[in-house]
C-alpha cells in the first residue's frame, strides 16, 4: 500500500478543483481497496465494482461521491 498523508488532501482538492478534501481521502482508499481486490481470483466467483462511486470514477465526477462503495460478489455463469 502507498503511504498516506491526510494533510495533503486539502492541497490536492484545491489543485484539482475538488470541493471537499474528504473526496480526495475517500478516493485514495477506494483505489487502494480496488487494487487489493483485483489480486483475488476465486474460481466460480466474480468481484464487481458497481454503484455511485463506480460511476463517479468512470465519468471523472469529482463533485459528488457516494457515501459507500458497492462491491457485490457474483457467481460466474457456466458456459
C-alpha positions in Angstrom: 0.0 0.0 0.0 1.2 3.5 -0.8 2.0 5.7 2.2 -0.9 8.0 3.1 -0.6 11.6 4.4 -4.0 13.1 5.1 -2.5 16.6 5.4 -2.1 16.6 1.7 -5.9 16.2 1.0 -6.8 20.0 1.2 -3.9 20.9 -1.2 -4.8 18.2 -3.7 -8.5 19.2 -3.5 -7.7 22.8 -4.2 -5.3 22.0 -7.0 -7.8 19.6 -8.7 -10.8 22.0 -8.0 -12.5 19.3 -5.9 -15.0 21.0 -3.5 -14.3 18.7 -0.4 -11.0 17.3 0.7 -12.8 14.3 2.1 -13.5 13.3 -1.5 -9.7 13.1 -2.1 -9.3 11.0 1.1 -12.1 8.6 0.1 -10.8 8.3 -3.4 -7.4 7.3 -2.2 -8.8 4.4 -0.1 -11.2 3.3 -2.8 -8.3 3.0 -5.2 -6.2 1.1 -2.7 -9.1 -1.3 -2.0 -9.7 -1.9 -5.7 -6.0 -2.6 -6.2 -6.1 -5.2 -3.5 -9.4 -6.8 -4.7 -8.1 -7.2 -8.3 -5.5 -9.6 -7.0 -8.2 -12.0 -5.8 -9.1 -14.8 -8.2 -11.7 -17.1 -6.7 -12.8 -19.8 -9.0 -16.5 -19.6 -9.8 -16.9 -16.0 -8.4 -16.6 -12.6 -9.8 -16.0 -9.4 -7.8 -17.8 -6.4 -9.3 -17.4 -2.7 -8.6 -20.8 -1.0 -9.0 -22.9 1.9 -7.8 -22.5 5.6 -7.4 -18.8 5.6 -6.6 -18.1 3.4 -9.6 -20.0 5.9 -11.8 -18.2 8.8 -10.3 -14.8 7.2 -11.1 -15.8 6.1 -14.6 -17.0 9.6 -15.5 -14.4 11.5 -13.5 -17.1 13.3 -11.5 -15.3 14.7 -8.5 -18.1 16.9 -7.3 -20.2 14.1 -5.9 -19.1 11.0 -4.2 -21.4 8.3 -2.7 -21.2 7.6 1.0 -20.3 3.9 0.4 -18.9 1.6 -2.3 -20.8 -1.3 -3.8 -18.8 -4.5 -4.4 -21.1 -7.5 -4.8 -19.7 -10.9 -5.4 -21.5 -12.9 -8.1 -21.4 -16.5 -9.2 -19.9 -16.9 -12.6 -22.2 -18.3 -15.2 -21.0 -21.6 -16.7 -20.8 -21.8 -20.5 
